[in-house]
Each structure stands twice: as C-alpha cells, then as structure tokens.
Amino acid sequence: MEKVKYEELLPYEMEAIMSKTPVAYLPLGTLEWHGPHLALGNDAVKAYELCLRVAKKASGVVVPATFWAIGGMPHPWTTRLDGELIGNLFYAIFEQLSHVGFKVVIAVTGHYGLEQVLTLKKEALKLMRNSNMIVFPIAEYEVTPDTGYHGDHAAKWETSILWYLRPELVDMSRLPKTEEPMNIYEYGIGGEDPRINASQKLGEEIVTTIVNRLGEVALRLLKETSLQRSQYISALAKQIRVFDEKKLAKPTKEESEAARGRYRQFLDLLWRGNYVEAHKLVDALLAE
C-alpha cells in the first residue's frame, strides 16, 4: 500500500506522489474535553484518520496533525490559544505547503468552534489571493449536508466516528448509567445522546461518505480551470460573509431554520463544484 504520511516518505517516494497527485491533506484539531468517554485529542485524531483514508483512496500526502486551535469547552484539560496566533499559524502552514510544491490542500478541522472554522477559511482565502495553490478549508461535516450530520460535540456523531476510527480511544462505560439528559456544562456533550444514538456502524457509514467525497474534491480541484478557481474563491469569500454578517441568525426559529436549510444546500453545491448555482444561492442568502 502506498505510503502517505509526509514524515515517513523518502525523497523518491515524495517525488513520485508529487509528480502524480500534488495534494496535501492537513488535519487540524485541538486538545479538549470531549465528555468522559472520548480521548482529549478527538478532534485532531479524527481529522487525521479521515485524511489518511482519503489519501490512500485518492493519493496525496498527509501532513502531521496540528493540535493547536482556538477556543474550547469550559472543562479541564482543554487548551485555548489566541485567535490571531492560530490564524498566523494556519497561514504559515499553507504558505509552506505552497512553497514545497503542493497544488491543492484539503484542510480538515475536526474542531468546530465558529472562530476556528472562520479563521481557517479566512487564512485559506488570503493565501489563495497570494498564491496559485487551491485550499479547501472545511469542518468535515461540510461535505455531508444531506446526511443529517451537521457537527456535534462528543455526542451521537463524534462518538460514532471515533468509535469506528479508533475504538481504543472510546470508553462508553464512562458515561452515566442514568436515563437523565446529560447537561452540556456538566458532561461536555452537545447533541443527541451518544448512549442511545451512537454506534460503530453509524461511524463507518459517515466516514465512508466523508472519505469518498473528499477524494472526489481533491482530484477535481487538481483539474479545475482558472475560471473555476476564481469562482470557487469568490464562493468561499461569500461563505465567510454569511457568518460575518450573521445571516443564519434570524428573528424567528422558522426563519433561522429556513436560512440554515439554504446554507446546507450551498454547502452541497460547493463540495460538488457547482459554483454557479452555489453563487446564486449564497447571493440570495446574503441579500435577505
């Protein structure tokens, strides 16, 4: 099986991959409490394992995981770094990946704090305006808007994913045995109850979807024309505006849900490379 870990490649092995598929997969996460049942490094471990599987499927090189990030839960053993510092770090990593010759970077953050995700996207946008490299910066659920997976914290989805990817890092017996709901501030679990809803089977299903779709994205981005690249960069800039202008926070619950539904449609169009339709949809969202 082809080696894909940057740090393990010999020069001739790197040359062979770069001559065929100059794609870097950049896994990002943090060190943070993820309930009493998941490893503290869940976010980066999850992103790294996903990237390894994508690289083995579509080829490319996996960069060592970055565990330093912005924000985190108000629980023990959680690291929280300054946003400007992390933004500079993200940009520097992108810059170096461009310097060594990668044409595409798939940057996957398993840590979903809004500031983390927006900072990643903004630094990717900045880099693409100063380089010919294409960066696809996402939280992994951004390629699964049609599956019901929209991100959670140590709940149904994250538990299922890590349980499938790295079962030795999950101990479900540590969850409370009562049937009472688990308050997020006490247990650090946000989303559907993992005691009832999580499973390795669900983890396998969503991981397979993410890996297949990210593989499609990586290979497509390598072939995109200058026009398509420009359309993608413009769509990413507008995606950032949606959050900067708080377009998903509407006065009523019904309006907010409708806006989020349109945003998920935009995500689906974006990962599929349907930039023209993605622009139409996000322009309508921004005009509201």
Order of alpha helices (4+ residues) and beta strands (2+ residues): alpha-beta-alpha-beta-alpha-beta-alpha-beta-alpha-alpha-alpha-alpha-alpha-alpha-alpha
